[in-house]
Amino acid sequence: MYCTYILQSKKDDKYYIGSTDNLVKRLKRHNKGHSRYTKGRGPFLLIYKEVYRTRSEAKKREYYLKSLKNRGAIGKIIKDAVFV
């Protein structure tokens, strides 16, 4: 299983969008500063995720979310999410 995720920095309130096959491990790496973009911006909260069967599907969704470049559009996706 793969997932596309959105993190929010508690430090500067910015979003980070990514995809992975191990979300727990990836979140720990972000919070420890082992990722170039997120280094020094943590701690991060996981605020949204979508699960996919293939890496390709997760990457396509990641690229789409990154293409939005609009905090309002990303916020709407998060707001409209149904959590179970």
N, C-alpha and C positions, 0 to 999 in steps of 0.2 A: 504494500500500500504506500502511496505517495500522497503528499499534501502540499497545498499552497497555503501560505499563512501570511498574516499581517501582525507585526509587532508594533507596539507604541512605546517610545522612549519616555521614561518617567523624568528624565533630565531636561529634554527640550520639546517633548510632546510630539515629535515627528514620527511618521510611520516608516516602517521598513517592510518590504514585501519580498518574500522568497519562496522556495520550494525545497522539499527534502523527503527522504524516505525514513527519517528518524527525527521526529519533531522534538522530543525530549532532549536528545543529545544536541541538536542544533540550537535550541534555546539556551542551553547551558553554555555552548561555545560563544554565542552572542553576548551573554551576560558576563563572561570571563574576558571579553575583549579580544577573542581569537578571530574575529571577522574584520576585514579591512574597513568596510563602510561603517560598521556599528561600533568600532573600537572607540572608547571614550564617550559614548553616548548612552550607555546603559545606566541603570538597569532597565530591562525591557519587560513588558507585559504582553502575553499572547492575547490578542483581542479578537482574532478571527481565523478560522481555518476551513478549508474544503478538502475532502478526501477524494483521491482518484485511484484508479486501478493501475495506470501506467505513468511512468516518468514523463512521457511525451504530453499526456493530458495535463499534468500538473504544471509543466513548463509553459504550455500554451496559455493557461490561465494566469500564471505569474506574469508573462510578457504582456498580456492584455491589461491586467491591473496596473502594471507599471506604465503602460501607455496612456492611462487616464490623466496622469500629471495634475490631477485636480483633487485637492483634499476633500472638497464637497462631494464629489462623485464617489470617492472611496468611502467617505463617511456614510453615504446613503446605502452602499452595499452592506456595510457593517450594521447599520441601524435596521435594515430590512431583513437581516439574517434571523433565522429561526433556530433557537438553541434547544436541544432536547437532552 
